[in-house]
């Protein structure tokens, strides 16, 4: 029975793992390119015939064959994954979509370190601290996985596993150029220090111009030309040291600096360039000890700091900086809005009327200057820091029973004068376990749960039960029931949001800095979002036909959803929404003849939501088709087609076709050069998505064709 390479994960072929020691090993470096063995769903190394979930695996070979240069573009290959590019630097990505404002229900790991930003519940997709050339594989668990990784793994989880230094020994240089001002370069060196330590060091630079046209609805709207790009520099280090026959130490560090062009904030800004500068560092350490052939213990510790700086200059009427108006806003926003609009409010409480009187007196004291503009500097700066410590033990009790369990603690800090008026912290405790039990050769059961308690929201428990029935060596049916949650983020629970404007010119009543009257404060009363997921899946392998497939039908009920768009003018999050996601998905790998490979991924989704905002990122039908062929002269040609359907609430249809040619020339025993050429065609030069109930945001390219040429030199 031959192994069929595939872009998409497929069914595993064997039920019995021959060695208990191998069964207990959870080191991702042993996975290589074998897509039939995965680690992410349960934290146990399992065949896809035994996992309690649908999984898609994208390998380094996949990324290279199809000329994929970013993780967001790679995720278009995953059935059910909706990828919306809101700007050159802003991707909105979620499994099964739902809410376009902040797709915050999917966790992302890099070698076990979560890059999900807990303050704003977001992922910086264009500034992930990993080089694309360092990625060994991306495992996507398509379904709730809070049972293994806790709240925020509510709809799916993406696990990015990087290459072992020994796998890339030597030096690699690469360069890419193309349309949209694309210029990328990478340099990596990997080697050994003595006999015990392997290491790799990677430097990467990326830049592009983004969209050619960006329509900003809040800017009346207007199109801003050629100010939508990014420039990113990354440094990555990884070393793996054999401390003894039983112990290994895996050390990783990353530094990132990014500049992101932004076209606009609001109608009051003085220039069109409130650009963002991101800086980030993280350190990750993993100590593994093999206690016996049946038991492994692991401790992982990591820290990171994420800095987001976004200053700009704005001009507003003097009256909006009066403290009396700010006090009125906190008590009765509608009163304050009426006064700003030039009216006299009424109908409120005596206290509201007294505050309105004070605000009107302060405005009258300004006289003719009340509506005269004053200009100053505002910002949306914030800092996020995290320290995390986790202990995990994996134990093989017998050939039919394995388990993994552990506990951990995490401390998150968010600091922002604009959003929080200071620093807010959150401490989280957790404990988890997953058990795989095979009572008979034809049945595999997975039972797991994850308990978490944080100081902002409280406690949550996410259980999962799955039964996999192996009909024969080639066919498996699975039944999965799970619960998962997303805990509200720091801003949702603790926002104290107002803009401090400095260097006011002219001054307001003699002061050169003041808070904007509009402000928003969280009520700290939100509960976790919840999902109850039911799935029936099938995996099949038919080597005589060169065919492997995975299919599922699902019914997900989401409740307690926080759906509102949170703005300074209207900050009222509630747990009042729910949604029902039902449908079917399939992924197929087919090898019709030698040197040919075809893959298909398709998702059909029905979204019944109580709040229309949960349908703003929604594709009823979506999918991808890929074909790759090894040509006689050593060149490889690959074609990838991506598409998703338009949605009634402002989301336009998407379609793209990528044609890639690549070949590796051997110049010596350890020396090679690999040129790659990709041409892309977009079905629509304009991309539209839901912005608010009155507007759709629209971005566009001048041409539907894009071209990229790269070369990789290894020695």
Buried (B, 14 or more C-beta within 10 A) or exposed (E): EEEBBBBBBBBBBBBEBEEBBEBBBBBBBEBBBBBBBBBBBBBBBBBBBBBBBBBBBBBBBBBBBBBBBBBBBBBBBBBBBBBBBBBBBBBBBBBBBBBBBBBBBBBBBBBBBBBBBBBBBBBBBBBBBBBBBBBBBBBBBBBBBBBBBBBBBBBBBBBBBBBBBBBBBEBBBBBBBBBBEBBBBBBBBBBEEEEEBBBBBBBBBBBBBBBBBBBBBBBEBBBBEBBBBBBBBBBBBBBBBBEEEEEBBBBBBBBBBBBBBBBBBBEBBBEBBBBBBBBBBBBBBBBBBBEEBBBBBBBBBBBBBBBBBBBBBBBBBBBBBBBBBBBBBBBBBEBBBBBBEEEEBEEBEEEBBEBBEBBBEBBEEBEEBBBEBBBBBBBBBBBBBBBBBBBBBBBBBEEBBBBBBBBBEBBBBBBBBBBBBEEBBBEBBBBBBBBBBBEEEEBBBBBBBBBBBBEBBEEBBBBBBBBBEBEEEBBBBBBBBBBBBBBBBBBBBBBBBBBBBEEBEEBBEEEBBBBBBBBBEBEEEBBBBBBBBBBBBBBBBBBEEBBBBBBBBBBBBBBBBBBBBBEBEEBEBBBEBBBBBBBBBBBBBBBEEEEEBBBBBBBBBEBEBBBBBBBBBBBBEBBBBBBBBBEEEEBBBBBBBBBBBBBEBBBBBBEBBBBBBBBBEEEEEEEBBBBBBBBBBBBBBEBBBBBBEEBBBBBBBEEEEBBBBBBBBBE
